[in-house]
Amino acid sequence: MTSIHPAAHPAALPAVIAGVDTHADTHHAAVIATTGVHLADAEFDATADGYRELRVFITSFGQLQTVGIEGTNSYGAGLSRHLRQSGIRVVEVMRPKRQAPRRRGKSDPIDAFAAAAAVLAGGDMPTPKNADGDVEAIRVLHAARRSAVKARGNASRQIKCLLVTAPDFVRAHFRGLSDKNLLASLNAVRPGPARDGVDQATLHALRHLARRHRYLSEEILQLESDLEVIVTRAAPALIAAKGFGLVTTAQLLITAGDNPDRITGEASFAALCGVAPIPASSGKTTRFRLCRGGDRQANCALHQVVLVRMSCDPRTRAYIAKRTAEGKSTRDIMRCLKRAVAREVYHLITNPVAVPRTDDLRPLRLARGLTLQTASGHFAVWPAKISRIERGLTRDDELADAYRQWLQAA
C-alpha cells in the first residue's frame, strides 16, 4: 500500500536523491531535491513487485543521482540488488547515532528523509556488496558450516558433561575411551525404553547426542566439499598462498565481497579487517596498535594465517628473528605480520595471479611407479605435503618445479 505526500512539481527539480528505510516486510522511500527540499515519500512492500514500484517512484521526480539505503546487507539486500541491476547508484547509509532520533523524533518517513539527507551531505558513504556472485554463495555456505561446527562442539561438550554425572555403570563402561571410540560406542548402544529409569534415559540422551554429532560431521564435510570448489574457482591464487586454508580464504573473500573494487586501496582493506595501525603513544613511549574496529572474523582469519606462517614459513621466521633483535615484542611483530598479510590478500583478490598447474604431477609419479613415501624421502618432506601439492591444495612453486624435474628424470 503506497501513500504519497504532496510535493513540489518534479519538472522544477530535475536532479534528485532518494533515501530508503528498510524493514522486513516494507520499505519506506523518500525523495529530496539537491537543494534539500523534501519532495515525496511512500511505503512499498519488500517484494519483487514492490522493488519495481519503488524504483518507478524514486525515478519519477527527475534525474536520480544516488539512492542511500539503510541495511544493504540485511533487510535492504534484495532492494539494493534490484536497483544496481537497473543501473542506479546505491550507497549504504549508516544508522544514525542515538541522539539524533531523540532530537527529531522517529518514524519511517523521518528515517527515509534522513537517509536521503545523509547522501546529499556527502561524506564517506560505503558502496554495498553486490551479493550476486561466487562470494555470496561462499558466504551462505560458510554461515551454515560455522553454525554446524558450533552445534557439533556443543553436542560433544554435552556428552562429556552427561558422562560426568552419569550412573556408575555407564561411566565405567565408557571410561578411558578416545573421543572417536566413545562416539562410535555411543552410536552403537541399544538401551531399553527411556522411561524405565535414569540409567536408560541417560543412555538414550548420550546416543542421541552422538548421532547428532555424526550427522553434523557429515554435514560439515559436505559443506566444505562445496566450499572448496567455489573458493578455488573464485580465488585460486589466494587459497594456494602460504598459510591460507579453506575457511580463512572463504572468510577473507566474504569480507571483500563480490565487488572488491569498492575498496579504495590496501589501507582501506586493512581497516576493513581491523589491522590498520593507529598511534598509541604517550609521553616517552612511541608505539602503534591495530584498530579494534572492522570485521572481527576477517581479523581472526588473518591471525590464523600469521600463526601458520610463524610456525613453518622460513621467511616469516627470519623476519621474527630480525624484529626480535630490534627489541620488538611478539605482539608487536604479529601486528606487523597481520598488516603485511592483509596487503598480500588485497592484491591477490584485486589483481589475481595465475597459479602454476600441478595436476600433471600425480599421473607422472604413478606412471613412474613411485610412491609418496619415495618422493617425500627424496625431498625430505612429509608425504602429506607432496600429496597436497599434487592435488593443488598447497602452493610451493619451487618444490613443485623440482618435483616435476625429478619425476621427468626418473
N, C-alpha and C positions, 0 to 999 in steps of 0.2 A: 504494500500500500504506500503510495507516494503522496507527500504533502509539500507543495512548493509555496514558499512565501513570496509575495510581490517584490520585485526588484527593478533596478534601472533597466532601460532598454539595452539589449546586448549590442546593438549596432554602434552605440556610443562608446563602448568599451571593448574593442576588438581583441586585446591581449588580456587573458585571464589566467588565474591559478586556482587549483582545486585542492581541497583537503578532505580526508575521509577518516571518520572514526569508526573502527571496525568492531563487530561483535560476532557471537557465534551464529545467530540467526539473521541479523540485519546489519546493514552498513549505512551510515549517515554521511552524505556528501554535502559539501558546501563549496560555493564558487565565489571568488572575490576578484575585483579588478586589480591591475598592477598599481593602482593608486591607493589600494587598501579598502575601497568601498565594497561593502557586502552586497552581493547580487542576489543569491538564492541558495536555498538548501533543501534537501529532500532525503527521504529514507527509502532504501531498497532492500529486497530480500537477498540473502547471501547464497544465491543460486546462480547457475549459468545464465538464466534469463535476467535475473537481477543485475548481473555484471554488465550485460548488454544495455539494459535500461540506464544504468548509472553512467556508462560511457557516453551514450547519446545525450544524457542530461548535461554532463560537465563540458561537452564539446559544443553545446548549442548556444553558448553565450559569447562566442568569439573564438579567437585563436588561443587554444590551450597550450600553455608553455610547460607546466610541470604539475604533477599530482603528488602531494605529500600524504602518505598513508601511515597510520599507527599500526604496528604489529604485522609487518610484512612477512614474518616467519611464523606467524600463528594464525589468528583469525583472518588476517588480510592476505594470506598466501595465494589463495585462488584468484582474488581480485587483482593482485599485483601481476600474476602471470597473464591474466586476460588483457590487462592494459598494455603490458610490454609487447605482447603479441600483436596488438593493434598499432604499435609504433608510438605509443605515448610514453614520455619520460616519467619514471616513477622514482621517488626518493623516500627514504624512511624517516619518519618524524619521531623523535624520541618522546617518551611520555613526559609531560610537564612536571616540574617539581611540585611538591605537596602544597607549598604556599600559594601557588597561582590559582588553583581551584577555590581556595578559601577566599581569595580576594574577588574573583569574578563570578563565582558560582560554578555549578557543574551540570551540564546536560549534553545530550548528543549533538544538538546544533552548535552549542558553545565550543565543544571539543573539536568539531569538524572545522569551524571557522578558525579556531586557534591553530590547527594543523596547517591550514592554508596560509595563515599569517606568518607562521614559522618559516614556511618555504619562501615567502616574499621577503622576509627579513634576511634571508641568506644564512651564512654560517656553514658549518661543516655538516652537511647532510649526506649520510652514507647511502651508497647505491645498494639496494637489496640484492640478495642472491637470486639467480634465475630459477633454481629448483626445478629444472626440467630436463636434466641430463643424467649422465652416469653418476655424478656425485650425489644427486638426490636419491638415486637407487642405493648407493652405498650408505647414505645417512639412515634410511629406513631399516635396512638390513642390520646395520651396526647398532641401532637402537634396540632392535629385537634381540640381538646377540647379547648386548650388555645386560638387559633385564633377565635373560635366561641364565647368564653367568651368576648374577646376584641371587636368583632363585635357587640355583644349584648349590651355591655356597650356604644359603640358609638351610636347605634340606640337610646338607652334610653336618652343619653345626647342631641341628635339632636331633639328628641321630646320636651324636656324641652326648648331648645333654640328656636324652632319654635313657641312654645306657648307664649314665652315672647314677640315676635314681631307679633303675630297673630292678625287678626281683633278683634274688641272689643266683638262681639257676640260669636266668637269662644272661646276667653279667658273666657268670663262669663260662657259659657256652661260647660267648663271643670275645672273651678276654684274650689279648695278645695277637689278634688278627691284624694284618695290614689293612689299610683303607680299601684296597682293591678286593682282598679276600672277604673283608667284612661286608662290603656291598653285595658281593656275589652270594654270600651265605644268607644275607637278609632277603635277597630276591628269591632265593630257593626255599625259604622257610614256608611251612604249611601249617599254621596254627589252627586250633579249633575256633568255634564261634567267639567273637569278641565279647559277647555279653556273659560268657561263662566265668569271668573273673578278671582280676588285674593282670595276671600273667598273660592270658590270651589277648587281652586288649593291648598290652604293651607290644607283643609280637606283631599284632596287626598294624599298629601305628608304625613300628620300625619297618615293616615290609612295604607299607605304602610310601614312606619316605624314600626307601631305597629304590623303589620303582620310579618315583618321581625324579630321583637323581639320574637314573639310567635314561629315562625319556628326555630329560633336559640335556644330557650329554649328547645324545643322538641329534637333538635339535641344534645344538651349538655346532656340531661337526657339519651339518648340512648348511647352516648359515655361513660358516667360514668357507666352505667349498664355493658357495655362490659369490661371497665377497672376494675371494681370491681371483676369480675370473674377471669380475668387474674392475677391481682395483688394478690388476695387471694391465687391463685394457686402457684404463683411464690415466695411469701414471707409471709406465714400466720403468722409467729411469729412477723414479723416487723409491719404489719398493725394492729395486735392485741395489740401492746405495747402502753403504756400510751402516749396520746397526738398525735399519728400518725393517720392522716386521709388518705383518698384515694389519694388525689392529692400530699400530701407531700411524702407519701410512693412511689408513682409512680415516682416522680422526683428523689428521692434518689436511686431507683433501676436503673433508666436511667443513673445516674452518675456512678454507679458501673459497669454497663454493664452485658452482659450475661456471661462473664468470670471474676468474681470478683477476682479470684486467680491471675490475672495480677497485682493487687495492693499488694505491698510487705508487708504492715502492717497497723495498725491502724493510725500511724503517717502519712503515705502516703495518706490514705483516708482523714484524717483531712486536709492535704494540698490540696488535690483534691477539697475539699468542701470550701476551703478558711477559715478554722478555726484553722489553725496551729499557735500557739503563737510564736511571734518573739520579740526579745528585742527592747524596745523603751525608753531606759533610757538616761538620760542626767544630768550631774552634780550630785546633791544630790538626784535627782529623780530616783527611780528604779521601772520600770514598764514594762509590756508586752502589746502588742496589737496583734490582729489577722491579718494574712496575707490577703492582699487585692486582691490576685490572686485567682485562682481556679474557679470552676463552681459557678457563682453567683446565678443561680437558685437553686442549692443544698444548698447554704448558706442561701437563703431565706426560703427554706423548714425547715432547722434546726432552723432558727429564729422563725418560726411559732410554731414548736413543743415546743420550750422553752417558748414562750408566754402562750401556753395552760397549760403547767406544772406549770408555775409560778402562774397561777390563780386558779388551782384546785388540784394540786398534793401535799399532805401533806409533803412528803419527800423533794420536791423541796422548799417548803415554809420554812421548817425548815432550810435547807441549806442557803437560802437567809437571814434568821434572824441571823444565825451564822456568815456569812461573813460580813453582815452589822455591826454587833457588833465589828468586827475586823477592821472596817474603810474602807471597800471596797465600791466603788460606784456601782450604779445599772448597769452601762455599763460594769464595770469590772466583776461583778457577771454573767452577761449574757454571756460574753466571755467564762468564765469558764464552764458555763452550756452548751453552744454550743459545746465546745470541748468534754465534757462528753457525750453528746448525739451522737456526731459523733463516739466516741468509741463504744457506745452501738449499733449503726447502723451497724458498720463494723462487729462486732461479730455476730449480728443477721443475716447478709447476708452471711457471710462466714461459720458460724457454727450455722445453724438454729436449734432452739429447738422445741420440739413437743408442740403444742398448745392444752390444755385440751379441750375436746369436751363439747359443751354446747347445742347441738341440741336436747337433751332429756329434756331440762327444760320446753320449751313451751308445748309439749304434756303432760308432767307431771302436769303442772299447769292447763291445760284445763281439764284433767281427774279428778282433784280435784274440779273443778268448781270454781276456784279462778280467780279474775280479776287482771289486772296490778296494779290498784289502791290499792287493798288489799295487794298485795305483796310489793309494794313500801312503803305503810304506815307502814308495819311491820319493814322494814329495814331503814326507814326514809331517803329514796332517792326519786328522781324523777321517775315517771313511765317510762319515756323515757330511763333511764339508765337500768332498768330491761329489757325493750324491746330490747335494743341494745345488752345486754349480751345474751339474748335468741337467737338472730339472729347472734351472733358471730361477731358483729361489734365493740364491746368494750371488752377489756380483763381486768377482775378483778377476779383473781383466788380465793381470799379469799371470796369475796362476792358471787361468783358462787358456791363455795362449801357450804357456809352457806345457800344459797338459795335452793340448792338441798336437803340438810338435812332437812330444814324446810318443803319443799314440801313432802318429803317422810314421815315425821312425822305427816303431816296434815291429 
